[in-house]
Amino acid sequence: MEWFDTAKSLLGTKELAGSANNSRILAWAQAVGGWTAKFYKADEIPWCGLFVAYCMKKNGIAIHDGVLSALSWGQWGVPIAKGVPGAVMVFIRPGGGHVGFYVSEDKDAYHILGGNQSDAVTITRVAKNRLKAIRWPKGKPAPTQKPVFAKFTGALSTNEA
């Protein structure tokens, strides 16, 4: 899953405080192209969807219009029934949504590799009851892996904005 390898390679990328911008995050918008490249000019704009779009586009996987809207990822690709490493996970949060990649899970939460999690690319715990959709890239072989159960320390994320 080349898109997931790209996502893992970006762990630790952080937005810059104040009016400064991380040029790496801005470059993702240029790589995604289209409306996103024209609109996305500051890392203060929510970028979880941009992160997922960049990981897909970099690896030749079709994305959709409106990638900055996390909830729009719930219609992208094809649905799958269970989380598996590299699956796109879409969540509801107060005021919007969040999107990232499944890493593993525990009894209460999914462990999500995503952008704009505490203003960085991190792995964080997201409550299972917030899940809206699990998606897989259209045209890629259906995943054969099973969910990964793992211990992961840290509090549940409550708002990834």
QUIJOSUL-V316206 format. One record per backbone hydrogen bond with DSSP energy under -1.0 kcal/mol. CO is the residue of the C=O (numbers start at 1). NH is the residue of the N-H. If there is no record, write none. Layout:
# QUIJOSUL-V316206
co->(CO:CO)
nh->(NH:NH)
This chain:
# QUIJOSUL-V316206
co->(1:2:3:4:5:7:8:10:13:17:22:23:24:25:26:27:28:29:33:34:35:36:42:47:48:49:50:51:52:53:54:56:56:57:66:70:71:72:78:84:87:88:89:90:90:91:93:96:98:100:101:102:104:105:108:109:110:111:111:112:113:114:119:120:121:122:124:125:126:127:128:130:133:134:135:136:137:148)
nh->(5:6:7:8:9:10:11:13:121:20:26:27:28:29:30:31:32:33:37:38:39:40:45:51:52:53:54:55:56:57:58:59:61:60:69:73:74:75:136:87:102:135:100:132:133:98:96:93:91:89:113:86:111:150:128:106:126:103:104:124:101:122:15:117:12:114:112:157:110:130:131:92:90:80:88:78:140:105)
